[in-house]
Each structure stands twice: as C-alpha cells, then as structure tokens.
Amino acid sequence: MGSPRALSVAAAVVAVAVGLVGCSSTVDLDPPKPGAMLLAPTALPSGFTATATTVAELAAANAGPLAEAAHTPVVPADCRPTADAGLNGRLDDDTAAVLTARSSDATLSNLVVAGPRDIDADVREHTGACATTRTTLTTGGRAGAVVIAEHRKLAPPVLSGAAAGRLGLVGRLTISQMFLFRADTTTTLPDGTTSRSVSFAGYAAAHAPGSESAANRFTIALTVSGDPTGFAKPFPEVTEPMSDKGFVELFVKALTAAGQA
C-alpha cells in the first residue's frame, strides 16, 4: 500500500460494461466482506505470483516508513502524503483484506477496506503544485539523499451507469470517486549516484446497496511498485513494472472483482 512514484505516456481510458445490481435500492442487503472483494490470484498480470501477507503484517510493515515520512522534510511542504497514515491505523482483519503478489522486479497490492480513504488528500498531494516533490532524507544510512518524485495523474476508467453524484456502477457497487496516478522517483545520494523506480497507485470510493452507514462504504486500492535500480552514475535506465494502460486495465479488474462480491 505505501506511497508511490510518475512520468508519463498516454493515459488510458477504458470503457467498462457492467451489470447494474441493486441500483434503485431501498432494500437493505448484507454488505460484502472485504475478503470476497479482492482480485483472484488467477487474475494477476502475467509474471506475478500471489504471496502470503496478512492485514496485520501489511499494517506493521507500513507503520515504520509512515512514521519516518511524517518527519522528513518535503518541498512543497503542503505535499506531504497523509492518506496512507490515516488509513493504516484502521486496518484489521475485520475491516480489511489484502492480496499481495510479486514478479521478478515488482510488488503488487490489492487492498479492500470497509470505510473511506481521504482520496481528496491523495489528489491534493500528487497533482498541481505537488506534481513534483523533493524530499531530503535525514536519518538512516542514506541520510542526505534527495528524492525527487514526479507524479502524473492517469485518466480513470469510464464506467457505465454514470449519473449525478456517481462515476458509475460496477456490479453491486456505486463508484463515487477514483484517483489513479503514476510516480517516477529518482533518489540521489550525496556522492552523486542515483537510483530510479516507477510505481502506480489507484484508489476508488465505493458504496454497496443499503443504508449510508460506514458498513456499506468501501475503499478499493491497487498499487504496483517497481523495484528501484541500483545506485549508479551516470543516470541508470529504469524498467516500468507495467504500462500506464496496463495499470488502468488492472484497476478495472480490481473494481470488477469487488463489485461481484
């Protein structure tokens, strides 16, 4: 789940034809369980294999980097990421489920959480004045390193059933908000050597049929992070973990899996 990194090629717009389930709804249905809303391992991109990660392990792995990031200088100062930290403290086995996977050079995470994520904060902290950020590491073996992250918003998939107040319908879910972006990150050590990486993240706010209670609201998250290159001089070449279009198509699959639960 963690914060990613962006440069660009043409963003993909993918039209999704989905069945409309429970869209009129005054009927109260049991909300789906997060564990039933994940991608199936068979739906993973070629080269990725599912790995065993629990929600508790994910939250614990995120906690250290998030705590460090909260005190690391970021320029512009208003661009410090906050949404991951707000969500991480709420993760537990009752309210969240995760599928993780690994390829030879990248990691993938599909997280479904009962309850909202601050997607508005994601947008503010990765677009506009925050499209490019500069972070200076102050602790650890790489203290003094400068991290430049270039973020590029990707066009979200076009969903059927769009109407006032919603972006569309996917199975039994109403999608009210989406944000997808790519991040290209360059880390430069004090000796001038650099490392590069490419990552993607996508978030959707979804509502299941029934009441407006938190139990029927979900966050669907997908991240793909390419492994950083080794540090080298001159500027090292970096390999994308997938294309922009490939990530948007995978995000559609994640939404579809969640809507079919």
Disulfide bonds with the S-S distance in Angstrom:
Cys79-Cys130 1.87
